[in-house]
Amino acid sequence: MLKPILLVEDDPRDLELTLVALERSQLANEVIIVRDGEAALEYLTRGGEYASRSEGNPAVILLDLKLPKVNGLEVLQTVRNTEPLRSVPVVMLTSSHEESDVLRSYQLGVNAYVVKPVEFKQFVEAIADLGIFWAVLNEPPPGSLRTRRRHE
């Protein structure tokens, strides 16, 4: 069973572009979409409307920086400070070129910081590369579902 990709994006245009790009990369992973940082944290901790979701963490979190309710940096900090979530790869996917945002993201433990390309073709290629890397090529931490299944 493939783990889902958690996409945290509030901008409808960027959301649509990201979904098109992931679709074009032909990944079989389900994409879970949440529109703000608070919903992302509820999904990850199985709280609120996600209390009854299946156990397990996503393969990767694609996280926008500028989000309503709880911003991307706060989500990242919570993920890194929560033991069951700590090893989940997080990719900051943002339009911010601000050096302070990049620096703070890496200080908080982001795995990658990707600035959204303005041109559609570049954006599709960037998302496809990310999706393939994190969902297929990346070796998950020992003890994860995918590793256990491979050795059974």
ROSE-4610 file (N, C-alpha, C; in Angstrom, 1 decimal, always signed):
// ROSE-4610
residu = [M/M/M/L/L/L/K/K/K/P/P/P/I/I/I/L/L/L/L/L/L/V/V/V/E/E/E/D/D/D/D/D/D/P/P/P/R/R/R/D/D/D/L/L/L/E/E/E/L/L/L/T/T/T/L/L/L/V/V/V/A/A/A/L/L/L/E/E/E/R/R/R/S/S/S/Q/Q/Q/L/L/L/A/A/A/N/N/N/E/E/E/V/V/V/I/I/I/I/I/I/V/V/V/R/R/R/D/D/D/G/G/G/E/E/E/A/A/A/A/A/A/L/L/L/E/E/E/Y/Y/Y/L/L/L/T/T/T/R/R/R/G/G/G/G/G/G/E/E/E/Y/Y/Y/A/A/A/S/S/S/R/R/R/S/S/S/E/E/E/G/G/G/N/N/N/P/P/P/A/A/A/V/V/V/I/I/I/L/L/L/L/L/L/D/D/D/L/L/L/K/K/K/L/L/L/P/P/P/K/K/K/V/V/V/N/N/N/G/G/G/L/L/L/E/E/E/V/V/V/L/L/L/Q/Q/Q/T/T/T/V/V/V/R/R/R/N/N/N/T/T/T/E/E/E/P/P/P/L/L/L/R/R/R/S/S/S/V/V/V/P/P/P/V/V/V/V/V/V/M/M/M/L/L/L/T/T/T/S/S/S/S/S/S/H/H/H/E/E/E/E/E/E/S/S/S/D/D/D/V/V/V/L/L/L/R/R/R/S/S/S/Y/Y/Y/Q/Q/Q/L/L/L/G/G/G/V/V/V/N/N/N/A/A/A/Y/Y/Y/V/V/V/V/V/V/K/K/K/P/P/P/V/V/V/E/E/E/F/F/F/K/K/K/Q/Q/Q/F/F/F/V/V/V/E/E/E/A/A/A/I/I/I/A/A/A/D/D/D/L/L/L/G/G/G/I/I/I/F/F/F/W/W/W/A/A/A/V/V/V/L/L/L/N/N/N/E/E/E/P/P/P/P/P/P/P/P/P/G/G/G/S/S/S/L/L/L/R/R/R/T/T/T/R/R/R/R/R/R/R/R/R/H/H/H/E/E/E]
num = [1/1/1/2/2/2/3/3/3/4/4/4/5/5/5/6/6/6/7/7/7/8/8/8/9/9/9/10/10/10/11/11/11/12/12/12/13/13/13/14/14/14/15/15/15/16/16/16/17/17/17/18/18/18/19/19/19/20/20/20/21/21/21/22/22/22/23/23/23/24/24/24/25/25/25/26/26/26/27/27/27/28/28/28/29/29/29/30/30/30/31/31/31/32/32/32/33/33/33/34/34/34/35/35/35/36/36/36/37/37/37/38/38/38/39/39/39/40/40/40/41/41/41/42/42/42/43/43/43/44/44/44/45/45/45/46/46/46/47/47/47/48/48/48/49/49/49/50/50/50/51/51/51/52/52/52/53/53/53/54/54/54/55/55/55/56/56/56/57/57/57/58/58/58/59/59/59/60/60/60/61/61/61/62/62/62/63/63/63/64/64/64/65/65/65/66/66/66/67/67/67/68/68/68/69/69/69/70/70/70/71/71/71/72/72/72/73/73/73/74/74/74/75/75/75/76/76/76/77/77/77/78/78/78/79/79/79/80/80/80/81/81/81/82/82/82/83/83/83/84/84/84/85/85/85/86/86/86/87/87/87/88/88/88/89/89/89/90/90/90/91/91/91/92/92/92/93/93/93/94/94/94/95/95/95/96/96/96/97/97/97/98/98/98/99/99/99/100/100/100/101/101/101/102/102/102/103/103/103/104/104/104/105/105/105/106/106/106/107/107/107/108/108/108/109/109/109/110/110/110/111/111/111/112/112/112/113/113/113/114/114/114/115/115/115/116/116/116/117/117/117/118/118/118/119/119/119/120/120/120/121/121/121/122/122/122/123/123/123/124/124/124/125/125/125/126/126/126/127/127/127/128/128/128/129/129/129/130/130/130/131/131/131/132/132/132/133/133/133/134/134/134/135/135/135/136/136/136/137/137/137/138/138/138/139/139/139/140/140/140/141/141/141/142/142/142/143/143/143/144/144/144/145/145/145/146/146/146/147/147/147/148/148/148/149/149/149/150/150/150/151/151/151/152/152/152]
x = [+0.8/+0.0/+0.9/+0.7/+1.5/+0.9/+1.9/+1.5/+1.1/+0.1/-0.3/+0.7/+0.5/+1.2/+0.2/+0.7/-0.1/+0.3/-0.7/-0.5/-1.2/-0.4/-1.0/-0.8/-1.9/-1.9/-3.2/-3.1/-4.4/-4.7/-3.8/-4.0/-4.6/-5.8/-6.5/-5.7/-5.1/-4.3/-3.1/-2.3/-1.2/-1.6/-2.7/-3.2/-3.5/-4.2/-4.6/-3.3/-2.3/-1.1/-0.3/-0.3/+0.4/-0.3/-1.6/-2.3/-2.1/-2.1/-1.8/-0.4/+0.5/+1.9/+2.1/+1.5/+1.5/+0.9/-0.2/-0.9/+0.0/+0.6/+1.5/+2.7/+3.1/+4.2/+3.8/+2.5/+1.9/+2.2/+2.2/+2.4/+1.1/+1.2/-0.1/-0.5/+0.3/+0.0/-1.3/-2.1/-3.2/-2.7/-3.3/-3.0/-4.0/-3.7/-4.6/-4.4/-5.5/-5.4/-6.0/-5.2/-5.8/-5.4/-6.2/-6.1/-5.5/-5.2/-4.5/-3.7/-2.9/-2.0/-2.7/-3.8/-4.5/-5.1/-5.6/-6.1/-5.0/-3.8/-2.7/-2.3/-2.3/-1.9/-3.0/-4.3/-5.3/-5.2/-4.9/-4.7/-3.5/-2.4/-1.2/-1.4/-2.1/-2.3/-3.6/-4.3/-5.6/-6.6/-6.7/-7.6/-8.7/-9.7/-10.8/-11.5/-11.7/-12.4/-11.6/-10.4/-9.5/-9.3/-10.1/-9.9/-10.0/-10.9/-11.1/-10.3/-9.4/-8.5/-7.6/-7.2/-6.3/-5.0/-4.4/-3.1/-2.0/-0.9/+0.2/+0.4/+1.7/+2.1/+2.1/+2.1/+2.2/+3.6/+3.8/+5.1/+5.9/+5.2/+5.9/+4.8/+5.2/+4.3/+4.9/+4.0/+4.3/+3.6/+4.4/+3.9/+4.1/+3.1/+3.2/+3.7/+4.4/+4.9/+3.8/+3.2/+2.2/+0.8/+0.3/-0.9/-1.8/-3.2/-4.0/-4.0/-4.4/-4.6/-3.3/-2.5/-1.2/-0.3/+0.8/+1.7/+2.5/+3.2/+4.0/+5.1/+5.8/+6.9/+6.4/+5.2/+4.6/+4.2/+3.7/+3.4/+4.7/+5.7/+7.0/+7.6/+7.5/+8.1/+7.3/+6.0/+5.2/+5.5/+5.7/+6.0/+7.3/+8.3/+9.7/+9.7/+8.8/+8.7/+7.7/+7.1/+6.2/+6.8/+7.1/+7.9/+7.3/+6.1/+5.6/+5.7/+5.9/+5.9/+7.3/+8.2/+9.6/+10.3/+10.1/+10.9/+10.2/+9.0/+8.2/+9.0/+9.3/+9.9/+9.0/+9.5/+8.7/+9.4/+8.7/+9.2/+8.4/+9.1/+8.5/+8.4/+7.2/+6.9/+6.2/+7.0/+6.5/+7.0/+6.4/+6.8/+7.8/+8.1/+9.0/+10.5/+11.1/+12.6/+13.3/+12.6/+13.2/+14.2/+15.4/+16.5/+16.1/+15.4/+15.0/+14.0/+13.2/+12.2/+13.0/+14.0/+14.8/+15.6/+16.2/+17.1/+16.2/+15.1/+14.3/+13.7/+13.4/+12.9/+13.9/+15.1/+16.2/+16.6/+16.5/+16.7/+15.7/+14.5/+13.4/+13.4/+14.3/+14.4/+13.7/+13.4/+12.8/+13.8/+13.3/+14.1/+14.5/+13.6/+13.9/+13.1/+13.6/+12.9/+12.9/+11.7/+11.5/+10.7/+11.3/+10.6/+9.8/+8.5/+7.6/+8.0/+8.3/+8.6/+7.3/+7.5/+6.4/+5.9/+6.7/+6.3/+5.7/+4.6/+3.8/+4.7/+5.4/+6.2/+7.3/+7.9/+8.9/+8.3/+7.1/+6.4/+6.0/+5.5/+5.1/+6.3/+7.5/+8.7/+9.2/+9.1/+9.6/+8.8/+7.5/+6.6/+6.7/+6.8/+7.0/+8.3/+9.4/+10.6/+10.5/+9.9/+9.7/+8.8/+7.7/+6.8/+7.5/+8.2/+8.9/+10.0/+10.8/+11.8/+11.3/+10.3/+9.8/+8.9/+8.2/+7.2/+7.8/+8.8/+9.3/+10.8/+11.6/+13.1/+13.7/+13.1/+13.6/+13.5/+14.6/+14.5/+14.0/+12.8/+12.2/+13.0/+12.8/+13.6/+13.3/+14.2/+14.0/+12.8/+12.0/+10.8/+9.6/+9.7/+8.5/+7.8/+6.6/+5.7/+6.4/+6.9/+7.5/+8.7/+9.5/+10.7/+10.4/+9.4/+9.0/+8.4/+7.6/+7.0/+8.0/+9.1/+10.1/+10.8/+11.0/+11.8/+10.9/+9.6/+8.8/+8.8]
y = [-1.2/+0.0/+1.3/+2.1/+3.3/+4.4/+5.1/+6.1/+7.3/+8.1/+9.3/+10.4/+11.4/+12.7/+13.7/+14.4/+15.5/+16.8/+17.4/+18.7/+19.8/+20.7/+21.8/+23.1/+23.5/+24.7/+25.4/+26.8/+27.6/+28.3/+28.5/+29.2/+28.2/+28.5/+27.6/+27.4/+28.4/+28.3/+27.3/+27.6/+26.7/+25.3/+25.1/+23.8/+23.1/+23.7/+23.1/+22.7/+23.6/+23.4/+22.2/+22.1/+21.1/+19.7/+19.7/+18.4/+18.0/+18.9/+18.6/+18.0/+18.6/+18.2/+16.8/+16.6/+15.2/+14.2/+14.5/+13.6/+13.3/+14.2/+14.0/+13.1/+13.1/+12.3/+10.8/+10.6/+9.3/+8.5/+9.2/+8.5/+7.9/+6.7/+6.1/+6.5/+7.3/+7.7/+8.6/+8.4/+9.3/+10.6/+11.7/+13.0/+13.6/+13.8/+14.4/+15.9/+16.7/+18.1/+18.8/+19.7/+20.5/+22.0/+22.9/+24.3/+25.3/+24.8/+25.7/+24.9/+25.6/+24.9/+24.2/+24.7/+24.1/+22.7/+22.7/+21.4/+20.4/+20.9/+20.0/+19.3/+20.1/+19.5/+18.6/+18.9/+18.0/+16.7/+16.7/+15.5/+14.7/+15.3/+14.6/+14.0/+14.7/+14.2/+13.4/+13.2/+12.5/+13.2/+14.5/+15.2/+15.8/+16.4/+17.1/+16.1/+16.6/+15.8/+14.6/+14.6/+13.4/+12.4/+12.5/+11.6/+10.1/+9.8/+8.4/+8.0/+8.8/+8.4/+7.2/+6.4/+5.3/+5.8/+5.0/+5.3/+5.4/+6.1/+6.2/+7.6/+7.8/+9.1/+9.2/+10.4/+10.5/+10.2/+9.9/+9.7/+10.9/+12.1/+13.4/+14.4/+15.6/+16.7/+17.8/+18.2/+19.4/+20.5/+21.5/+22.5/+23.9/+24.7/+26.1/+26.8/+27.9/+28.7/+29.7/+30.4/+31.4/+30.7/+30.3/+29.7/+30.4/+30.3/+30.9/+30.0/+30.6/+30.0/+29.7/+28.7/+28.3/+28.3/+29.1/+29.2/+28.0/+27.9/+26.7/+26.5/+27.5/+27.4/+26.8/+27.2/+26.7/+25.2/+24.8/+23.4/+22.6/+23.1/+22.4/+22.2/+23.3/+23.2/+22.1/+22.1/+21.1/+19.7/+19.5/+18.2/+17.7/+18.6/+18.2/+18.0/+18.6/+18.4/+17.4/+16.6/+15.6/+14.2/+13.4/+12.2/+11.3/+11.0/+10.1/+10.8/+12.1/+12.8/+13.2/+13.2/+13.8/+13.3/+12.1/+11.6/+11.7/+12.3/+12.5/+13.6/+13.3/+14.3/+15.5/+16.7/+17.9/+18.8/+19.1/+20.0/+21.3/+22.3/+23.7/+24.0/+24.3/+24.6/+25.9/+27.0/+28.3/+29.3/+30.4/+31.5/+32.4/+32.2/+33.1/+32.9/+34.0/+33.9/+34.5/+34.9/+35.6/+34.7/+35.3/+34.5/+34.1/+34.9/+34.6/+33.4/+33.3/+32.1/+30.9/+30.9/+29.8/+29.3/+30.3/+30.0/+29.4/+30.0/+29.5/+28.1/+27.9/+26.6/+25.5/+25.7/+24.8/+24.6/+25.7/+25.7/+24.8/+24.8/+24.0/+22.6/+22.2/+20.8/+20.5/+21.4/+21.1/+20.2/+19.3/+18.5/+19.1/+20.0/+20.7/+22.0/+23.0/+24.2/+24.5/+24.5/+24.7/+25.9/+26.9/+28.1/+27.7/+28.0/+27.7/+28.5/+27.8/+28.5/+29.2/+30.3/+31.1/+30.4/+29.9/+29.3/+27.9/+27.6/+26.4/+25.1/+25.1/+23.9/+23.6/+24.7/+24.5/+24.0/+24.6/+24.2/+22.7/+22.2/+20.8/+19.9/+20.3/+19.5/+19.5/+20.6/+20.6/+19.7/+19.8/+19.0/+17.5/+17.2/+15.8/+15.2/+16.0/+15.5/+15.3/+16.2/+16.1/+14.9/+14.7/+13.6/+12.3/+12.2/+10.9/+10.6/+11.7/+11.5/+11.0/+11.8/+11.5/+10.3/+10.1/+8.9/+7.6/+7.7/+6.4/+6.2/+7.2/+7.0/+7.1/+8.0/+8.2/+6.9/+6.6/+5.5/+6.0/+5.4/+5.9/+5.4/+6.1/+5.7/+4.2/+3.6/+2.2/+2.2/+1.1/+0.9/+1.5/+2.1/+2.6/+1.5/+1.7/+0.7/+0.1/+1.0/+0.5/-0.4/+0.0/-0.8/-2.2/-2.2/-3.5/-4.4/-3.9/-4.7/-5.3/-4.6/-5.1/-6.3/-6.3/-7.4/-8.6/-8.5/-9.6/-10.7]
z = [+0.0/+0.0/+0.0/-1.0/-1.0/+0.0/+0.5/+1.5/+0.7/+1.2/+0.5/+0.5/-0.4/-0.4/+0.2/+1.2/+1.8/+1.2/+0.5/-0.2/+0.6/+1.1/+2.0/+1.2/+0.5/-0.4/-0.3/-0.1/+0.0/-1.3/-2.2/-3.5/-4.5/-5.0/-5.9/-7.2/-7.7/-8.9/-8.7/-7.6/-7.3/-7.0/-6.3/-6.0/-7.3/-8.3/-9.5/-10.3/-10.4/-11.1/-10.5/-9.1/-8.5/-8.7/-8.7/-9.0/-10.4/-11.4/-12.8/-12.9/-12.2/-12.3/-11.7/-10.5/-9.9/-10.8/-11.4/-12.3/-13.5/-14.0/-15.2/-14.9/-13.6/-13.2/-13.0/-13.1/-13.1/-11.8/-10.7/-9.4/-9.0/-8.3/-7.9/-6.5/-5.8/-4.5/-4.5/-3.5/-3.3/-2.8/-3.2/-2.8/-1.9/-0.6/+0.4/+0.3/+0.1/+0.0/+1.3/+1.9/+2.9/+2.6/+3.0/+2.5/+3.5/+4.7/+5.7/+6.7/+7.4/+8.3/+9.5/+9.9/+11.0/+10.6/+9.4/+8.8/+8.6/+8.2/+8.0/+9.3/+10.4/+11.7/+12.2/+11.9/+12.3/+11.6/+10.3/+9.5/+10.1/+10.3/+10.7/+12.1/+13.0/+14.3/+14.5/+13.4/+13.5/+14.4/+14.3/+15.1/+14.3/+15.0/+14.3/+13.3/+12.1/+11.1/+10.6/+11.0/+10.6/+11.7/+12.7/+13.9/+13.5/+12.5/+12.1/+10.9/+10.5/+9.3/+9.7/+8.8/+9.0/+9.6/+10.5/+11.0/+10.0/+10.3/+9.3/+8.9/+8.5/+8.0/+6.5/+5.9/+4.5/+4.0/+2.8/+2.2/+2.2/+2.0/+2.0/+2.2/+2.8/+3.0/+2.0/+1.1/+0.2/+0.9/+1.4/+2.3/+1.8/+1.6/+1.3/+2.5/+2.3/+3.4/+4.0/+3.1/+3.5/+3.5/+4.7/+4.8/+5.8/+5.7/+6.7/+8.0/+9.0/+10.4/+11.0/+10.4/+11.0/+9.7/+9.8/+8.6/+8.5/+7.3/+7.0/+7.9/+8.4/+9.4/+10.7/+11.1/+12.4/+12.2/+11.0/+10.7/+10.8/+10.1/+10.0/+11.4/+12.2/+13.6/+14.4/+14.3/+15.0/+14.5/+13.2/+12.7/+13.3/+13.3/+13.8/+15.3/+16.0/+17.5/+17.9/+17.0/+17.3/+16.9/+17.9/+17.7/+16.5/+16.5/+15.4/+14.0/+13.9/+12.6/+12.2/+13.2/+13.0/+11.7/+11.3/+10.2/+8.8/+8.8/+7.6/+6.8/+5.5/+4.7/+4.4/+4.6/+4.3/+3.2/+2.2/+1.1/+1.2/+1.4/+1.4/-0.1/-0.5/-1.9/-1.9/-2.2/-2.0/-3.1/-3.1/-4.1/-3.4/-2.1/-1.4/-1.7/-2.2/-2.4/-1.2/-0.2/+1.0/+1.7/+1.8/+2.4/+3.9/+4.6/+5.9/+6.0/+5.0/+4.9/+4.6/+3.7/+3.4/+4.6/+5.2/+6.4/+7.5/+7.8/+8.9/+8.6/+7.4/+7.0/+7.3/+6.9/+7.1/+8.6/+9.3/+10.7/+11.4/+10.9/+11.5/+11.0/+10.0/+9.6/+8.3/+7.4/+6.2/+5.3/+4.5/+3.7/+2.4/+1.9/+0.7/+0.6/+0.0/-0.2/-1.7/-2.2/-3.7/-3.9/-4.7/-5.1/-6.3/-6.3/-7.4/-8.6/-9.7/-11.0/-11.5/-12.1/-12.7/-13.9/-14.7/-16.0/-15.8/-16.4/-16.1/-16.4/-17.5/-17.9/-16.8/-16.3/-15.3/-14.0/-13.7/-12.5/-12.5/-13.6/-13.8/-13.7/-14.3/-14.2/-12.7/-12.0/-10.6/-9.7/-9.9/-9.1/-9.4/-10.7/-11.1/-10.5/-10.6/-10.0/-8.5/-7.8/-6.4/-6.1/-6.8/-6.5/-6.7/-7.8/-8.1/-7.0/-6.7/-5.7/-4.3/-3.8/-2.4/-2.3/-3.4/-3.3/-3.8/-4.6/-5.2/-4.9/-5.2/-5.1/-3.7/-2.9/-1.5/-0.7/+0.0/+0.9/+2.3/+2.7/+4.0/+5.2/+6.3/+7.5/+7.9/+8.6/+9.0/+9.9/+9.8/+10.6/+9.9/+8.8/+8.1/+7.4/+7.1/+6.5/+5.2/+4.3/+3.1/+3.3/+4.3/+4.6/+5.2/+6.1/+6.7/+5.6/+4.7/+3.7/+2.8/+2.5/+1.5/+2.1/+3.4/+4.1/+4.5/+4.4/+4.9/+3.9]
